[in-house]
Amino acid sequence: MNQKLTPVKRANLPCNKVGLAIGSCSAKAYKSLKERGIELLEPLAEPGLERALSRHSDLVFLHLGDKNIVVSEHQATLAEKLGEYGFTEPHSRPLINSPYPQDVPLNLVLLGENVICNTKTAWPSLLEHLYSENFNIIDVKQGYTKCSVCVVNESAVITEDRTIALACNKAGIDALLISKGTIKLKGHEYGFIGGCSGLVAGDCLAFHGKLEEHKDSQVIYDFLDSHKIQALSLSDESLTDIGGILPILEYEP
C-alpha cells in the first residue's frame, strides 16, 4: 500500500485500516498481519519482568492518542523508532518490574473519553495527566486492566473480569462478560482476552489464535456482530495472550 499513514487519534480506536501496531506475536500471526499491510513493532524484552511477560506491549507501552505515547524506562529503542514516525513522550518513563503491582503502572485502557484502570496501581503522574485532560476515570479493582479488556469500539468491551464488566456497564459501556481459562499464557494458569486481541481496522478485531477455540466463541461472535465488528483469527493456533495488538498508525482513507 502507498497510502499515507497517520496516527490513530484516539488510543485503541482506529477508524480505518491499521498500518502499524505494537506487539509481539507468533510467526503465523505476523505473516497474517503483513499480508494485510500491517507492520508490527516489537518491544525489547523488559529486564525487570518475568520472562513470560517481558515482551508484552500492554505492560511496557501506552498510547495516549494521536502522537503521544508513554514507554517504560527500558524501551528507549522502541521510543526512538516511534520518534521516526513523529511520536513524542510527554512524560518521563516509569520503571516496570515484576511482581505485581510494579508491573502494571501503564496497564490502563483508554476508551474514548473514558479511562478504565485501577487508580491504586496506575502510574500516579500519568493518572494526574489524565485527570487534567478531563478523562472520565472508571476505577476498577483489577490492576491488569488492559490485559483483561478487549476493546470492541468506543462503547463496547469484552472481559473475563466481573468487576470490570459491572463498572463498565454502570458507566454506559456495553461489556460482555466471558468465562476464564481458554486463553493460554506460558507459565500461568491462563491468559486474558485483552492480551490476545486488538482492533486492526475500525470494523475489524484481530485475535492471536483461533477464536473458534474459545468456549464462548459464539457469544463473542454474536456480540461483535451486534456492534458491526468483524472477527479476524490471525492463525489456526491456540488463543494466546501476547500482551495485545496495539494500533498506533492507520491508513488515510
N, C-alpha and C positions, 0 to 999 in steps of 0.2 A: 504493500500500500504506500502511496505517495502523499496521502492526506496529511495535513498538518496536525500535530499533537498539541493539546492544550491541557493544563492542569484540571483535574476533577475539582470543581468549585466547592462542593460540599462533601466532606470526607465520607467515604464508603458508598457514595451515591452517584455513580456515573450516569450521565444522561444518554451517552452514545457508546459506541464500541470502545472498549479499553485497549490502549496500545502499550501501556507499561504498568506493571504491578510489582509489589514487593512480596516475596515469598520464597519458600524452599520446598520443592516437590520432587516426585519420582521422575525418572526419565520418560516414562509413558505420558504422564500428565504434562510434562514440559513440552514434549513433542506436540501434544494436542493443543496446547496454548499457542505455540509457534505457528501451527497450521492456521490458526485463527488471527494471526497478526499481532499476538500479544507477547511482548518481551517480558522477561522476569529478572528482577534484580534480587540476588540472594544475600541476606546479611552474613557477615562473617560469624563464626562460632563465638558466642559470648562467653568469655573465660570464667565468669562468676556463676554461670548457670549450670545445672546438671546437664550431662551430655544429651539426653533425650530431648531437652528443651532449648539447647544452646543456639539453634538456628531459627527459632520460632519468631517470625516477624512481629506478631502481635505483642510480644514481650519487650522487644528492643526498639520498636519504631511506632510512631503515631503520626498520622496525617491529620492536620488541623483544618484542612480545606485550602483550596487554591494553591499557593506556593509555599505555605507554611508547614513545617514538619518539626518533629522532635525525635531525636535518636539518643540511644544510650551512650555512655561515656566511651565505650569501646567500639562504636560504629562510625568512626571517623571516615573510613574508606567509603562506606555507604553514603554518608553525608556529602562527601566530595563528588561522588558520581552523580548524586541528585542535584548538586550545585551546578553541574554542567547543563541541567535542564531548567535552571533558574530557581530551584527550591532554596529556601533560606530557613535558618533556625532562629526564631525569635526568643528562644530560651536557652539556658545552659543545658548541659547533658547530665541526666541522672545516672547514678551508678546502680546497675542491676545485678543482683546476686540471688542465688538460692540460699536458704529455703524461703518459703512463703512467710511473710508478705513482702520480703525485699525484692521479689521477682516481678511484682505487678504494678509498680508506680505508673506505667504507661498503658496498662491494660484496661482502657476505657473505650466506650462506644459512643462516637459522635453520630447523631442521627437527626439531621435537620437542625432544628432549634433546641433539641434535647441532647443531653449527655447522660448516659447510663453508667454508673460507677459506684464503687464503694468509697465513700469520701474519707474513710479511715485509712485506706491503703493507697489511694491515688496520690501522685506527687503533689505536695502542697502548693508549690509555686505555679504549677500547671492548673490546678484547681482554682487558684486565685485569678489566674488569667481568664479562665472560662467564665467565672462569675462576672468578671469585669466586662466581658463581651456579651453579657446578658443571656447566656445559655441557660436553659432550664435544667437543673441538675436533678436527675432521678436517682436517689440514693438507694443502693441495694446491699445486701449482706455479702454477696459473692464477690471476692476480690478478683477472681479470674473472670472478669465481666466480658471482655471481648472474646475470650476463648469460648464462653458459654452462649454468646449471642450471634446468630446468623442474621445478617441484615437482608431483608427482602425488599423493602422500599422505605420511604421516609416515615411511613405509619404502620409498618408491619415487621415483625421479627419472629424467629423460631428459636426456642431454647429448651434445654433439659432442666433448667433451674426453676423450681416452682415460685420462689420469692421474686425472681426477676420477672416471670410471667405476670404475677399479681401486680407488681409495681408498674409494669408497662401498661397493663390493661387499665389500671387506675388513672394513668396519665393520658389515656386515649389512644394508646398504641396497641394494635391488634397483635397479640402474642400467642403463637401456637406452642403449647407445652407438649413435648415429646418424651419418650422413655429414654433412659440412660442405658449404656452398655454395648451398643452396636459398633460404635466408632473406636478404632484402635489407636493406641498411643504407647509406643515402646517404653517399657519399664513402669507402666502404670496399668491399673485395672481397666481403664477405658479413657477415651478422649472425648472431645466435645464438638458439637455441630458448628460453632463459630470458627473453630480451628481447622475445619476441613472444607471451608466454603468461602465464597466471595463473589460479588457481582462483577461480571466481565462485560456487561452492557447494561443499559437502563432497564432492559426487559429480560436479562439472562443471568441466572445464578449458577455458577460452576461449583461442582463438588469434586473433591480429591478422592476419587474412587467411584464405585458403582452405587448410585443411590438406591437402586432396587434391593440392595442387600440390607438396607435399614429395615428393622421390624415395623417401623411406622411409615414406610415409604409411600403407601397410597394416601395416607393422611397428609403427608408433606406435599405430594403432587397436587392433591385437591386444594390445599391451602395456597400453593403457588399459583395454581390456575385461577383461583378466586381473585388474586391480585394481578393477574395477567403477566405472570413471570414464568419464563421457560426454564426448566431444569436441564443442566448440562453435566453429564458424568464424564470426567476427563479421562478415565481409563476403566478397564474391567477389573481393577484391583480392589481390595477391601477398602472401605471408607477409613481414612486415616487422618488424624489430627496433625497438621503440619505447621500450625500457627497462623493459618488463614492465608487467603489470597487478597492482598490489599491494593485496590485500584488507585493509581495516582495520576496517570495521564490517559486522556481519551482522544479519539479522532474527532476532528471537527466535522459536522455533517456536510 
